[in-house]
Amino acid sequence: MQQQQFAPAGADEHRVAPHSFPAVEEDLGEKEWESALLAQTAHALAQVRRFVADEKSNQPALTASAADSRSPAAQGLIARAFAALTSSRNGEAA
């Protein structure tokens, strides 16, 4: 296997050191952080989508009549009881 060989740098050439560009390193660090955050967000949204799809998979949406299975007489029971408690015995409001 051949090894890569580098030409020696001359006296008038600039050699780039590992930390020669701190602003670029800072920007790359921010981009890496944003990329990781974006990946985590995408993963979380995919899990939410799977959860919602799983919740809807075998259950039809509830209709108003299915959600309230009480009889019409029972539906007004609390309203009638509250009206009876707030009115006086002779029918006048308290």
N, C-alpha and C positions, 0 to 999 in steps of 0.2 A: 504494500500500500504506500502510496506516495504521501509525503507530508508537505503541507503548505509551507512555502518559504516567503518571508517578507523581505523586501528591500530595506536596507538600513535608511533611517531618516537622515536627511542632510541637515546642515547647520541652519539653513534658511527655511526649513519646513516646520510646520506646527504639528506636534504630536498631541492627539486628543487624550487627555487623562480620563479616568473613570468618572470623575465628578466635575468635569469642565463646564457643564451646562446645567446649573441648579434649577433654573426656571423650567427647562424642558423636563427635568426629572420630576419636579413638582407637578407639572401638567400631566405627565404620564401617571403619576400616583393618583391624581384626581380621576383620570379616565379609568384606571383600573378599579377604583372604588365605585365609580358610577356604573361601570360594567357589571360588577358583582351585585350591586343593588338592583340593577335592571334584571339580572338573571334570577335573583331571589323573588322579585315582584312577579315575573312571568311564571315562576314555579308556583307561587301562592295563588295566582289567578287560575292556573290550570287545575289546581286542587279544588278551588271553589267551583269551577265549571263541572268537574267530575262529581262533586258533592251534589250540586243542583240537579244534574242529569240523573244521578242515582235516586234522589228524592222523588223525582217526577216519573221514574221508569215504570212503576206498576200501579200507580194510584191516579185515578182520574181527578181532575180539579173538582173541588166541592162547589155545588150550586147553593143558592140561598135556602132552598127547601131541605137539602141534605145536611147543611150546616146546622139548621135549627130543626131538630126532629120532634120538638114539643108540639102538642096540639094547639090550635088557635086559642082555645079557652085557657090553656096553661100559659100561653105567651102574654096574655093580658092580666094574669093573676097578680103579679107584683105591682103593676100600675093600679089595679083596683084596690089592692090592699093598702098601698100608700095613700090613695085618695080617701079611703075609708078612715085611715088614721089621722089625716089632716083635717077632716071635716068634723063638725060637732054633731051631736046626736040628732038635732033637729034639722040638719042639712045645711047649716050656715058654715061659712069658712071660718077657721079659727084665727 
